[in-house]
Amino acid sequence: MTSLSGVRSQRKNSRPLSPGDMDYIEPKTKNNLMGKLLLLASLTILAFIVINKASSFTSPSVFSRREEGVTHVLVTGGAGYIGSHAALRLLKDKYRVTIVDNLSRGNLGAVKVLQRLFPQTGRLQFIYADLGDPAAVEKIFSENAFDAVMHFAAVAYVGESTLYPLKYYHNITSNTLGVLEAMARHKVKKLIYSSTCATYGEPEKMPITEDTPQVPINPYGKAKKMAEDMILDFSKNSDMAVMILRYFNVIGSDPGGRLGEAPRPELREQGRISGACFDAARGFIPGLQVKGTDYKTSDGTCIRDYIDVTDLVDAHVKALEKAQPHKVGIYNVGTGKGRSVKEFVEACKKATGVDIKVDFLPRRPGDYAEVYSDPTKILRDLNWTARFTNLQDSLQVAWRWQKIHPHGYASF
């Protein structure tokens, strides 16, 4: 731009040139003029290229428009353990997937695995964003044409929720409200909501059905129930198709060995029992701590329903396929069989081949004695049933991934 202004000033200060004068310009002056004209032409071409590039930057991506025969699913928390496995299944089933995650609990490594598996244009995109930021949520929904949302994003540790309850209400309840509002504004018509058996609390009767009263006893379960209540209230005057899946204790990993569970080191103490078993088997921790041996159960330890993550994501996909406008489906996702913590530890020892040291400690705040599901309704309505029900087999699959990736996705 400096050179162009210089050309203008020189012309302004010299006398006007008539066509006849051009024959008598000195060679040096003539060369200067030709150089400036060439510079002007070059800058014009450069400006044209820049404008074209700029227009390509702002041109709509395939994710911003709907295509016949293509279902675009927003997977919140898709870098996390369950969310990444759900994204993998959706991509294998030819869905278009957008993952949104702030990586506070998720792993960028999981996203990179998915990107390597599905590099084709229009298959997968990752957006780093926090659902607690309303401007970011609005931008995501305004720039993408979603057909459905699978809402996994949430902090999800019972013990941690008793220490930091407000964090849980904000992250689960408030953020779900933000997602729901954005879906309503942008007319996204399907919601598959990731809920939990923790909303039931400590029922008087087993097994748990969908009609079992919800009386949660910890902030995690309470925050999830509040989110469910918001969704149910909204759905009364909406044509949105809603599925709420209340699932039980998730174990296992991708049978193909591509994805696994890799909680952050600082969260291991709050994490799943399977993670603690594997850490003890690898010698990362001196042994396994079983918290609570005085529950009113057969061996004094908690009874849980352990659902393989592959079965769990299958339930989500079936829910997505079966969701109907103006209707809400609520389903328990479990095996229908309870296993004690002591049984789990024995299965983990066999799966890893390590005689893990076990320490028995007092109860953990917020835990409940016995929880397992009645999966009758989901079998009847969605034709879903758990297939990977052998505890030791599921743990062996997860253990294979853990051995290959001792430091989680950082091992890649």
Secondary structure as UniProt FT lines:
FT   HELIX           2..13
FT   HELIX           19..24
FT   HELIX           27..58
FT   HELIX           62..64
FT   TURN            68..69
FT   STRAND          72..76
FT   TURN            77..79
FT   HELIX           81..92
FT   TURN            93..94
FT   STRAND          96..101
FT   HELIX           108..117
FT   TURN            121..123
FT   STRAND          124..128
FT   TURN            131..132
FT   HELIX           134..142
FT   STRAND          148..151
FT   HELIX           158..163
FT   HELIX           165..168
FT   HELIX           169..174
FT   HELIX           175..185
FT   TURN            186..187
FT   STRAND          190..196
FT   HELIX           197..200
FT   TURN            210..211
FT   HELIX           219..235
FT   TURN            236..237
FT   STRAND          241..247
FT   STRAND          249..251
FT   TURN            255..256
FT   HELIX           265..270
FT   HELIX           273..282
FT   STRAND          288..291
FT   STRAND          303..304
FT   STRAND          306..308
FT   HELIX           309..322
FT   TURN            325..326
FT   STRAND          328..333
FT   STRAND          339..340
FT   HELIX           341..352
FT   STRAND          358..361
FT   TURN            365..366
FT   HELIX           376..382
FT   HELIX           391..404
FT   TURN            406..407
FT   HELIX           408..411
//
